[in-house]
Amino acid sequence: MQTKKASDSRTNRVVGNMPQKDPCQKQACAIQKCLQANKYIETMCEDVIRAMRMCCEQTGKNSVCCSGFAKEHKSTEPKSLAVT
């Protein structure tokens, strides 16, 4: 008889026979809730975005939610424009 391991559809992680919750899922959901409530004006949600960044800094490699967030953060840094 073969034993199937449980997987979590939100994180696609398998740990033994129990799914593991994404460590930054709470912060990711808070961002979505805040953005929806504030008509997607990011400046209105700076506190929850900051909390997500902190979570990703602490547990980024263990969080599926942070995989796109960390890349997005790097690409939103101000860029200097060269005038030719």
C-alpha positions as CSV (number, residue, x, y, z in Angstrom):
1,M,0.0,0.0,0.0
2,Q,1.4,3.4,-1.0
3,T,1.0,6.4,1.3
4,K,0.2,9.8,-0.3
5,K,1.8,12.8,1.3
6,A,-0.5,15.8,1.9
7,S,0.2,19.0,-0.1
8,D,-1.0,22.5,0.4
9,S,-2.5,24.0,-2.8
10,R,-1.5,27.5,-1.6
11,T,2.2,26.7,-1.2
12,N,2.7,23.4,-3.0
13,R,4.8,22.2,-0.1
14,V,4.8,18.8,1.4
15,V,6.2,18.3,4.9
16,G,5.8,14.7,6.1
17,N,2.1,14.1,5.9
18,M,1.1,17.6,6.9
19,P,1.0,20.7,4.7
20,Q,3.1,23.7,5.8
21,K,1.6,27.1,5.8
22,D,3.5,29.8,4.0
23,P,5.2,32.0,6.6
24,C,4.3,35.3,4.8
25,Q,0.8,34.4,3.7
26,K,-0.8,36.5,6.4
27,Q,1.1,39.6,5.2
28,A,0.4,38.8,1.5
29,C,-3.3,38.6,2.2
30,A,-3.2,41.8,4.2
31,I,-1.7,43.6,1.2
32,Q,-4.4,42.4,-1.1
33,K,-7.1,43.3,1.4
34,C,-5.6,46.8,1.9
35,L,-5.2,47.4,-1.8
36,Q,-8.8,46.4,-2.6
37,A,-10.1,48.6,0.2
38,N,-8.1,51.6,-1.0
39,K,-8.7,51.3,-4.8
40,Y,-5.2,49.9,-5.4
41,I,-3.4,53.1,-4.2
42,E,-0.1,51.6,-2.9
43,T,0.7,54.7,-0.8
44,M,-2.3,53.9,1.4
45,C,-0.9,50.4,2.2
46,E,2.7,51.3,2.9
47,D,2.5,49.8,6.4
48,V,1.3,46.3,5.2
49,I,3.8,46.4,2.3
50,R,6.6,47.1,4.8
51,A,5.4,44.2,7.0
52,M,5.6,41.9,3.9
53,R,9.1,43.1,3.1
54,M,10.2,42.4,6.7
55,C,8.7,38.9,6.6
56,C,10.4,38.2,3.2
57,E,13.7,39.4,4.6
58,Q,13.4,37.0,7.5
59,T,11.9,33.9,5.7
60,G,12.1,34.7,2.0
61,K,13.6,31.4,0.9
62,N,10.8,29.5,2.8
63,S,7.9,31.6,1.3
64,V,6.3,31.1,-2.0
65,C,4.5,34.5,-1.5
66,C,7.9,36.3,-1.4
67,S,9.2,34.8,-4.7
68,G,7.6,37.5,-6.8
69,F,7.6,40.2,-4.2
70,A,11.3,40.3,-3.7
71,K,11.9,40.6,-7.5
72,E,9.2,43.3,-7.7
73,H,10.8,45.3,-4.9
74,K,14.1,45.4,-6.7
75,S,12.6,46.6,-9.9
76,T,10.6,49.4,-8.3
77,E,13.8,51.2,-7.1
78,P,14.3,54.6,-8.7
79,K,16.3,54.5,-11.9
80,S,18.3,57.4,-13.2
81,L,17.5,58.6,-16.7
82,A,20.4,59.3,-19.0
83,V,19.9,62.3,-21.3
84,T,21.5,61.9,-24.7
